[in-house]
Amino acid sequence: QVQLVESGGGPVQAGGSLKLSCAAPGYIFNSCGMGWYRQAPGKERELVSSISVDGTTNYADSVKGRFTISQDNAKNMLYLQMNSLKTEDTAVYFCAVDCVTGRPRPEYESTYWGQGTQVTVSS
């Protein structure tokens, strides 16, 4: 079992910024792929951004240029900096890790999830 703890969500006005954090065990950062997903009411969980073991990053088209994923191995933290937020970014955001496939996915049994943190963007 991998324990992931997200923080940093909350209410924000459109155009504003938030930085999400995910605390994870130290060994994760050298051997596992990590990512951020989000799920809005009535919608499926979708990939926001991911970062592989070699540092390669990936972003959903809807957040490219606005969101940045990063990690601090010394602090055992994964981050998601979110700028220019839009109302459609409103969702519960989840930190995810997969040490088997290296690519966290909802359909993978090997993917672990945090409890989620709510982000609410108002107009």
Phi, psi and chi 1 to 4 in degrees:
 res  aa     phi    psi   chi1   chi2   chi3   chi4
   1 GLN       -  136.1 -168.3   75.3   11.8      -
   2 VAL  -114.1  124.7  176.5      -      -      -
   3 GLN   -95.3  123.7 -174.1  172.5   12.4      -
   4 LEU  -121.9  133.2  -54.3  170.6      -      -
   5 VAL  -128.4  113.4 -179.1      -      -      -
   6 GLU   -90.3  155.5  -57.7  101.5  -29.2      -
   7 SER  -156.6  167.6   60.3      -      -      -
   8 GLY   106.4   -6.8      -      -      -      -
   9 GLY   -74.6  175.5      -      -      -      -
  10 GLY   153.8 -174.5      -      -      -      -
  11 PRO   -83.0  145.4   29.4  -33.1      -      -
  12 VAL  -154.6  150.9   63.1      -      -      -
  13 GLN   -84.0  153.3  -71.2 -165.1  -31.4      -
  14 ALA   -55.0  136.3      -      -      -      -
  15 GLY    93.6  -12.8      -      -      -      -
  16 GLY   -83.2 -173.5      -      -      -      -
  17 SER  -132.1  152.6  -61.8      -      -      -
  18 LEU  -144.2  153.1  -80.8  176.2      -      -
  19 LYS  -124.8  116.8 -173.9  174.1 -175.5  178.2
  20 LEU   -89.5  146.4  -55.4 -176.2      -      -
  21 SER  -126.5  149.3  -60.0      -      -      -
  22 CYS  -137.5  117.8  173.9      -      -      -
  23 ALA   -89.6  132.6      -      -      -      -
  24 ALA  -141.2  161.5      -      -      -      -
  25 PRO   -59.7  147.2  -23.3   33.6      -      -
  26 GLY   -59.7  -36.7      -      -      -      -
  27 TYR   -66.2  -20.0   72.4   88.9      -      -
  28 ILE   -58.6  -39.9  -65.5  -68.5      -      -
  29 PHE   -73.5  -15.0  -65.0   88.6      -      -
  30 ASN  -105.8   -4.2  -67.5  -38.8      -      -
  31 SER  -141.2   -3.1   55.7      -      -      -
  32 CYS  -132.8  147.3  -52.0      -      -      -
  33 GLY   -80.0  145.5      -      -      -      -
  34 MET  -131.2  163.4  -56.6 -175.1   73.4      -
  35 GLY  -168.8  173.0      -      -      -      -
  36 TRP  -119.8  132.6  -71.0   95.4      -      -
  37 TYR  -119.2  164.0  -83.6   75.8      -      -
  38 ARG  -141.4  155.2   66.3 -174.0 -179.8 -172.8
  39 GLN  -141.5  118.2 -172.4  165.7   18.8      -
  40 ALA   -92.7  158.0      -      -      -      -
  41 PRO   -55.2  130.0  -26.4   35.1      -      -
  42 GLY    77.4    4.2      -      -      -      -
  43 LYS  -120.1  161.5  -65.8 -172.5  176.8 -178.2
  44 GLU   -76.5  157.0  -67.0 -173.6   -8.0      -
  45 ARG   -67.8  131.6 -166.9  168.4  -64.8 -168.8
  46 GLU  -126.5  148.9   64.2  174.1    0.2      -
  47 LEU   -71.2  132.0  176.9   67.6      -      -
  48 VAL   -99.2  -51.1  176.4      -      -      -
  49 SER  -161.5  152.6 -179.1      -      -      -
  50 SER  -140.4  159.7   63.5      -      -      -
  51 ILE  -140.5  128.5 -176.2  166.3      -      -
  52 SER   -90.8  176.1   61.8      -      -      -
  53 VAL   -60.9  -33.6  174.5      -      -      -
  54 ASP   -86.5    6.0   65.9    2.3      -      -
  55 GLY    91.4    0.8      -      -      -      -
  56 THR   -67.3  130.6  -58.9      -      -      -
  57 THR  -109.4  155.8   58.6      -      -      -
  58 ASN  -142.8  141.8  179.8   51.5      -      -
  59 TYR  -133.2  146.0  -64.0   92.0      -      -
  60 ALA   -65.6  146.8      -      -      -      -
  61 ASP   -56.9  -33.8  -71.8  -17.9      -      -
  62 SER   -68.6  -16.4   58.8      -      -      -
  63 VAL  -118.3   -3.0  -53.0      -      -      -
  64 LYS   -58.2  133.9  -80.5 -179.2 -178.4  176.6
  65 GLY    85.5  -11.0      -      -      -      -
  66 ARG  -115.2  -34.9  -59.6 -171.7  -62.7  123.6
  67 PHE  -109.6  148.9  -70.0   11.8      -      -
  68 THR  -136.4  126.4  -57.4      -      -      -
  69 ILE   -95.9  142.0 -168.8  170.2      -      -
  70 SER  -155.2  166.3   63.9      -      -      -
  71 GLN  -141.9  149.6   57.9 -170.9   40.1      -
  72 ASP  -119.6   98.9 -173.8  -29.6      -      -
  73 ASN   -63.5  -31.7  -68.7   10.4      -      -
  74 ALA   -67.3  -31.7      -      -      -      -
  75 LYS  -100.5   -2.6  -64.8 -178.1  178.4 -180.0
  76 ASN    57.9   46.0  -62.6  -20.9      -      -
  77 MET  -128.7  141.4  -63.1  -67.9  -73.0      -
  78 LEU  -110.4  139.5  178.2   73.3      -      -
  79 TYR  -126.0  158.1  -58.0  105.0      -      -
  80 LEU  -137.6  106.1 -176.5   69.2      -      -
  81 GLN   -85.9  122.8  176.6   66.7   47.1      -
  82 MET  -117.8  116.4  -54.4 -173.8  -65.7      -
  83 ASN  -116.2  163.9  -61.6  -32.2      -      -
  84 SER    48.6   49.1  -56.8      -      -      -
  85 LEU   -64.1  145.5  -77.5  161.0      -      -
  86 LYS  -119.3  160.3  -54.8  176.0 -179.3  179.7
  87 THR   -60.6  -30.8   55.3      -      -      -
  88 GLU   -73.7   -4.8   51.8  -97.5   44.1      -
  89 ASP   -82.9   -5.8  -66.2  -40.3      -      -
  90 THR   -61.2  124.4  -65.2      -      -      -
  91 ALA  -179.1  171.8      -      -      -      -
  92 VAL   -89.1  128.6  178.0      -      -      -
  93 TYR  -104.0  132.3  -76.2   70.9      -      -
  94 PHE  -119.2  136.7  -62.2   89.8      -      -
  95 CYS   -85.8  141.5  175.8      -      -      -
  96 ALA  -140.3  150.5      -      -      -      -
  97 VAL  -144.1  144.2   60.4      -      -      -
  98 ASP  -139.5  115.1 -161.9  -54.5      -      -
  99 CYS   -96.0   -2.2  -58.8      -      -      -
 100 VAL   -99.1  -53.4  175.8      -      -      -
 101 THR   -92.2  -22.3   69.3      -      -      -
 102 GLY    80.2   -0.6      -      -      -      -
 103 ARG  -135.0   99.5  -70.9  178.3  -71.4 -177.7
 104 PRO   -59.2  131.4  -20.4   31.5      -      -
 105 ARG  -143.8  144.8  -65.9  -74.6 -171.2  -87.4
 106 PRO   -59.8  -29.8  -25.1   35.2      -      -
 107 GLU   -86.1   -3.8   61.1  -91.8   29.6      -
 108 TYR   -92.4  127.9  -68.7  167.8      -      -
 109 GLU   -68.0  -21.8  -68.8 -175.5   -0.3      -
 110 SER   -83.8   -2.6   53.2      -      -      -
 111 THR   -87.4  132.1  -65.7      -      -      -
 112 TYR  -106.2  150.1  -71.3   94.8      -      -
 113 TRP  -127.6  148.3  -58.2   89.7      -      -
 114 GLY   -80.4 -176.8      -      -      -      -
 115 GLN   -83.0  -14.1   81.6  -73.5   -5.4      -
 116 GLY    93.3  152.7      -      -      -      -
 117 THR  -136.9  132.7 -175.1      -      -      -
 118 GLN   -79.9  132.0  176.4   71.1   47.8      -
 119 VAL  -119.0  123.6  171.7      -      -      -
 120 THR  -124.3  116.7  -57.8      -      -      -
 121 VAL  -107.3  122.0 -175.3      -      -      -
 122 SER  -107.5  152.8   60.0      -      -      -
 123 SER   -87.2      -   58.0      -      -      -
